[in-house]
């Protein structure tokens, strides 16, 4: 609304595509990035959280370690693969998941979890509202992997057009304010 003359094309994808090859001005990326000629401006962070509904947890076996996931109905977001990685101290461990339900959309996985169909693992910001209002509960908190940076990535500042530079300066504070806290 503030800049009616600006035209935006929004491409949503879990794939990391080369910006210059795809003729994209910038990208929002989550995770540690390889070294490149791109500028990465961190706007926040998130982490993968394992969660379930209170109803599911009331009748399910105890879940005190990642190995206990083998005794649970798991809801898998397909893009994450069948290995859920956890941290214990400085050591990383992988648990192979045998899902009851596999979804290719985050919203479907979170809704199935809220409805008590099992345990899922998603980015904190993807389930922040459900966690805040109690529809979901975090489990395995002591084993959660480290935070992942959320970054706006764009070509070197010398190659940045004035319109993209203005967009970056406008959007960064808004994105920073919009991210839920990790607690």
C-alpha positions, 0 to 999 in steps of 0.5 A: 500500500505504501509503494503502489508503483512497486511490482512483486512476483512472489515465488514460494519454494523449498528449493534453493535456486540460484538468484541470478540464474532465475533472475530473482532480486532476493530470497528469504532463506532458512539455515546456514548458507554456503559461502557465496558472492551473495549478501546475507542479512539475518533477520531472525532465527527459528528451530525445528520443534517436535510437538503433539496435541495434549489429547494425543499425549494424554493416551500416548506412551511417554516420550522422553528421548528421541528413540521413544519416537519409534513407539509413536504415530509420527506425522512427517512433512515430506520435504524434511525426509525420514530422519529427524535430527536431534542434539544431545549435548554437543552430539547430533543423533538421527532418528529414522521415522516410520510415519503414520501420515506423510504430508507434502504441505506444512499446514496439513501436517500441523492440522493433523497434529492438532487433531491428535493424529500423532507427533510432528516436527516443524519449524517453530514459526510454522506452529507458533500460534498453536503452541501459544494457545495450547493446541500443541505442546513441545516435546523433546525440548532438551534435544532440539537442534540449534537455532537456524538463521533466517536470512534475506539473501541478495546479490552484492550491494554494489549490484543492488538496484535502488528499488531492491535496496529500498525494498530490503530496507523496508521489509527487514524491520517488518520481517524481524517484528513478525517472527515469533520468539523462540522461548 
